[in-house]
Amino acid sequence: MSLISDNLQAVLADILASSVAAGRAPDAVSLLAVSKTFAAQAVLDAASAGQRAFGENYLQEALEKILTVQELAPGLVLEWHFIGPIQSNKTRPIAEHFSWVHSVDREKIAQRLSEQRPEHLPPLNICLQVNISREESKSGVLPEDALGVAQKIASLPKLRLRGLMAVPEASHDEEQQRQAFRQLKQLSDTICAAGIALDTLSMGMSGDLHAAIAEGSTMVRIGTAIFGNRHYAK
Ligand SMILES: *Cc1c(COP(=O)(O)O)cnc(C)c1O
């Protein structure tokens, strides 16, 4: 508990320092705590330290965790973000249980999410995932296709297109990290100039949050630096 709380405070201090160093407002960047592979108790520990937004990659694990957290802390209101690969036959529970989806990478998925978003819930917040480093192994639309897909998503009734998300090619070189983030920011500016208002750039993880914030990130997705190293089952 105190470890997660200490880590969380350190990450928030890091985000603040990076924002100020980049000449940005102290509250320009929000923190998404990525709790994948960690138990509901880890989420509750982070929530006790004030964190409210949590990111999950694996649908089954996420649904169980959301339920467990609700049972253990019935009054606690958290904001769940889906950030993992999406199979088109698994969109309904995502539309029903999450507030944000960062990993939309094709029109068909967006269409299904819009159709399946329950009437009583506000529109689902969407980030379009972009394969900014053009890696074959990565999901995401290619940069040249982003505007077209963004226009389609923006027209869907139960979705609210908020911005772009990317996981650039891993690099320890800060200049290389910054270059990929700069490209995503430029793409976002292009889409905004075409008349689609975006307010979110979901970029930056534990290893590259400084570079992401320097290049305009508005939401960093941080797992390891808060919860520790992940141990995958199987
Ligand atoms: C796991 C994951 C993160 C968090 O990564 P860390 O390096 O642990 O901070 C962020 N974004 C996505 C899409 C992820 O899958």
PDBQT file of the ligand as one rigid body, heavy atoms in Angstrom, charges set to zero:
ROOT
HETATM    1  C1  LIG A 301       1.245  -1.871 -20.520  1.00  0.00    +0.000 C 
HETATM    2  C2  LIG A 301       0.923  -0.611 -21.242  1.00  0.00    +0.000 A 
HETATM    3  C3  LIG A 301       1.271   0.639 -20.706  1.00  0.00    +0.000 A 
HETATM    4  C4  LIG A 301       2.072   0.816 -19.434  1.00  0.00    +0.000 C 
HETATM    5  O1  LIG A 301       3.417   0.495 -19.667  1.00  0.00    +0.000 OA
HETATM    6  P1  LIG A 301       4.548   0.715 -18.546  1.00  0.00    +0.000 P 
HETATM    7  O2  LIG A 301       5.808   0.636 -19.336  1.00  0.00    +0.000 OA
HETATM    8  O3  LIG A 301       4.401  -0.392 -17.558  1.00  0.00    +0.000 OA
HETATM    9  O4  LIG A 301       4.341   2.040 -17.931  1.00  0.00    +0.000 OA
HETATM   10  C5  LIG A 301       0.866   1.764 -21.408  1.00  0.00    +0.000 A 
HETATM   11  N1  LIG A 301       0.184   1.687 -22.570  1.00  0.00    +0.000 NA
HETATM   12  C6  LIG A 301      -0.171   0.499 -23.118  1.00  0.00    +0.000 A 
HETATM   13  C7  LIG A 301      -0.934   0.479 -24.391  1.00  0.00    +0.000 C 
HETATM   14  C8  LIG A 301       0.202  -0.672 -22.475  1.00  0.00    +0.000 A 
HETATM   15  O5  LIG A 301      -0.120  -1.846 -23.035  1.00  0.00    +0.000 OA
ENDROOT
TORSDOF 0
